[in-house]
């Protein structure tokens, strides 16, 4: 199957800036208490529930943070250069080159999925297949923490903007939550950061936490 153009462009763009990206962002959690709190809550929910994939892990700093909280975390990223940096920084952890549209994980094999700004370069028409893949790999009761740049127009799923690395999209939290629900992922909580907290662009940022609903056969009920 031919690789989509946006996948190749995203990979090549991040390969080109991997070193600078790591320098700029590897220590951001130290100065972002709200983001750290949401990650810590996610860690508490998934800890002990099986492996957790940090999808779009970049240089691995968030994977390392989860590991430090007792989570069986591993990282996946499209960019080989990012994975090389992650392995160098965290040799004790597992990092793989891969795509979030086709994770090399069995059905229901994960207790959690973290997707931290990894969907921003996905064209809106391709987002449903990404959400379907996240749902596929999550065990019933497993959690997804999805972080993305947001916008306030509920009628539109996405709005394009000029990202410094590659074309990117801002997402409607309500529409994304609807899409998660369509794939058996129930919203648990959301945190929307005020636009003025993003000093670079002035966009709201969103953390959306969802839980994989049990399959109907796993739910007890009366027998007709």
C-alpha positions as CSV (number, residue, x, y, z in Angstrom):
1,X,0.0,0.0,0.0
2,X,1.3,3.4,-1.0
3,X,2.3,5.6,2.0
4,X,0.1,8.7,2.2
5,X,1.8,12.0,1.3
6,X,1.1,13.6,4.7
7,X,2.7,10.7,6.5
8,X,5.9,11.0,4.5
9,X,6.0,14.8,4.8
10,X,5.4,14.6,8.6
11,X,8.2,12.1,9.1
12,X,10.7,13.9,7.0
13,X,9.9,17.2,8.6
14,X,10.4,15.9,12.1
15,X,13.5,14.0,11.1
16,X,15.0,17.3,10.0
17,X,14.3,19.1,13.3
18,X,14.6,16.2,15.8
19,X,17.7,17.6,17.6
20,X,16.3,21.1,18.0
21,X,12.9,19.7,19.0
22,X,14.4,17.7,21.8
23,X,16.4,20.7,23.1
24,X,13.2,22.8,23.1
25,X,10.6,20.4,24.5
26,X,12.3,17.7,26.6
27,X,12.0,19.7,29.8
28,X,8.6,21.3,29.3
29,X,6.8,19.2,31.9
30,X,9.0,20.8,34.6
31,X,7.2,24.2,33.9
32,X,3.7,22.9,33.0
33,X,2.0,21.8,36.3
34,X,-1.4,21.4,34.7
35,X,-0.2,19.1,31.9
36,X,1.9,17.2,34.4
37,X,-1.2,16.8,36.7
38,X,-3.3,15.3,33.8
39,X,-0.4,12.9,32.9
40,X,-0.1,11.9,36.6
41,X,-3.9,11.2,36.7
42,X,-3.7,9.1,33.5
43,X,-0.7,7.2,35.1
44,X,-2.8,6.4,38.2
45,X,-5.6,5.0,36.0
46,X,-3.4,2.8,33.8
47,X,-0.7,1.7,36.2
48,X,-0.8,-2.1,36.6
49,X,-3.3,-2.5,33.8
50,X,-0.9,-3.6,31.1
51,X,1.5,-2.0,28.6
52,X,0.9,1.7,27.7
53,X,1.8,3.1,24.3
54,X,3.1,6.7,24.1
55,X,2.1,7.3,20.4
56,X,4.1,10.1,18.8
57,X,6.6,9.9,21.6
58,X,9.1,12.2,20.0
59,X,12.4,12.2,22.0
60,X,10.8,10.1,24.8
61,X,10.6,12.6,27.7
62,X,6.9,11.9,28.4
63,X,7.4,8.1,28.1
64,X,10.2,8.5,30.6
65,X,7.9,10.5,32.9
66,X,5.2,7.8,32.8
67,X,7.9,5.1,33.5
68,X,9.0,7.1,36.5
69,X,5.4,6.9,37.8
70,X,5.4,3.1,37.6
71,X,3.7,2.7,34.2
72,X,4.8,0.0,31.8
73,X,5.3,2.5,29.0
74,X,6.9,2.3,25.6
75,X,7.1,4.8,22.8
76,X,6.2,4.8,19.1
77,X,7.0,7.5,16.7
78,X,7.0,8.0,12.9
79,X,10.4,9.7,12.9
80,X,13.5,7.4,13.1
81,X,15.5,10.4,14.2
82,X,13.2,11.0,17.2
83,X,13.3,7.3,18.1
84,X,17.1,7.4,18.0
85,X,17.1,10.3,20.4
86,X,14.6,8.6,22.7
87,X,16.7,5.5,22.9
88,X,19.8,7.5,23.7
89,X,18.0,9.4,26.5
90,X,16.2,6.4,27.9
91,X,18.1,3.2,27.1
92,X,16.1,1.3,29.7
93,X,12.8,1.8,27.8
94,X,11.4,0.4,24.5
95,X,11.0,2.7,21.5
96,X,9.8,1.7,18.1
97,X,9.5,3.4,14.7
98,X,5.8,3.0,13.7
99,X,2.6,4.7,12.7
100,X,-0.4,5.3,14.9
101,X,-2.7,4.2,12.0
102,X,-1.3,0.6,12.3
103,X,0.2,-0.2,15.7
104,X,2.0,-3.5,16.0
105,X,-0.1,-4.5,19.0
106,X,-2.7,-7.3,19.3
107,X,-6.4,-6.4,19.7
108,X,-7.0,-5.3,23.3
109,X,-3.3,-5.6,24.1
110,X,-2.9,-2.2,25.9
111,X,-4.0,-0.8,29.2
112,X,-3.5,2.7,28.0
113,X,-2.7,4.9,25.0
114,X,-1.2,8.4,25.2
115,X,-1.5,10.5,22.1
116,X,0.1,13.8,22.9
117,X,-0.3,16.2,20.0
118,X,0.4,13.3,17.6
119,X,-2.9,13.8,15.7
120,X,-2.3,17.4,14.8
121,X,-0.8,16.6,11.4
122,X,-3.6,14.1,10.5
123,X,-6.0,15.3,7.8
124,X,-9.5,15.4,9.3
125,X,-10.9,12.7,6.9
126,X,-8.2,10.3,8.3
127,X,-8.9,10.9,12.0
128,X,-11.6,8.2,12.3
129,X,-9.2,5.5,11.3
130,X,-6.7,6.7,13.9
131,X,-9.4,6.6,16.6
132,X,-10.5,3.2,15.5
133,X,-6.9,2.0,15.8
134,X,-6.7,3.4,19.4
135,X,-9.9,1.6,20.2
136,X,-8.7,-1.6,18.7
137,X,-5.6,-1.9,20.8
138,X,-7.1,-0.8,24.1
139,X,-8.4,-3.5,26.5
140,X,-11.9,-3.0,27.9
141,X,-11.6,-0.5,30.7
142,X,-8.3,0.9,29.3
143,X,-7.8,4.6,29.0
144,X,-6.8,7.0,26.2
145,X,-5.4,10.5,26.9
146,X,-5.6,12.5,23.8
147,X,-4.0,16.0,23.7
148,X,-4.3,18.4,20.8
149,X,-4.6,22.1,19.8
150,X,-8.2,23.1,20.0
151,X,-10.7,25.5,18.5
152,X,-14.1,26.6,19.7
153,X,-16.3,26.1,16.7
154,X,-18.3,22.9,17.3
155,X,-19.7,22.8,13.8
156,X,-16.3,22.2,12.3
157,X,-14.2,19.1,13.3
158,X,-10.9,20.7,12.4
159,X,-9.3,24.0,11.3
160,X,-5.9,24.1,9.6
161,X,-3.1,26.3,10.8
162,X,0.5,27.0,9.9
163,X,2.6,24.8,12.2
164,X,6.3,25.5,12.3
165,X,7.2,21.9,11.2
166,X,4.3,20.8,8.9
167,X,0.7,21.6,8.1
168,X,-1.4,21.0,11.2
169,X,-5.0,21.1,12.4
170,X,-6.8,22.3,15.5
171,X,-9.7,20.2,16.6
172,X,-13.1,20.8,18.2
173,X,-13.1,19.0,21.6
174,X,-16.9,18.3,21.3
175,X,-16.5,16.8,17.8
176,X,-13.5,14.7,18.8
177,X,-15.4,13.4,21.9
178,X,-18.3,12.5,19.6
179,X,-15.9,10.6,17.4
180,X,-14.4,8.7,20.4
181,X,-17.9,7.7,21.5
182,X,-18.7,6.3,18.0
183,X,-15.7,4.0,18.5
184,X,-16.6,2.8,22.0
185,X,-14.5,5.3,23.9
186,X,-16.4,7.2,26.6
187,X,-15.2,10.6,27.7
188,X,-14.1,10.6,31.4
189,X,-12.7,14.2,31.7
190,X,-11.3,17.1,29.7
191,X,-9.0,19.9,30.5
192,X,-9.0,23.0,28.2
193,X,-6.1,25.4,28.7
194,X,-6.9,29.1,28.2
195,X,-5.6,30.4,24.9
196,X,-3.3,33.0,26.6
197,X,-1.3,30.2,28.1
198,X,0.1,29.4,24.6
199,X,2.4,32.3,24.2
200,X,3.4,31.2,20.7
201,X,0.0,31.0,19.0
202,X,-2.7,31.9,21.5
203,X,-4.7,28.6,20.8
204,X,-6.6,26.7,23.5
205,X,-5.0,23.3,24.1
206,X,-7.1,20.3,25.1
207,X,-6.5,17.1,27.2
208,X,-9.3,14.7,26.6
209,X,-9.4,11.5,28.7
210,X,-11.5,8.6,27.6
211,X,-12.2,5.0,28.7
212,X,-12.7,2.0,26.4
213,X,-16.1,0.6,27.2
214,X,-16.5,-3.1,27.9
215,X,-17.8,-5.3,25.1
216,X,-21.5,-6.2,25.5
217,X,-20.5,-9.8,26.2
218,X,-18.4,-8.6,29.2
219,X,-21.3,-6.8,30.8
220,X,-23.5,-8.9,33.1
221,X,-27.3,-8.8,32.6
222,X,-30.4,-10.8,32.7
223,X,-30.9,-13.9,30.5
224,X,-34.1,-13.8,28.5
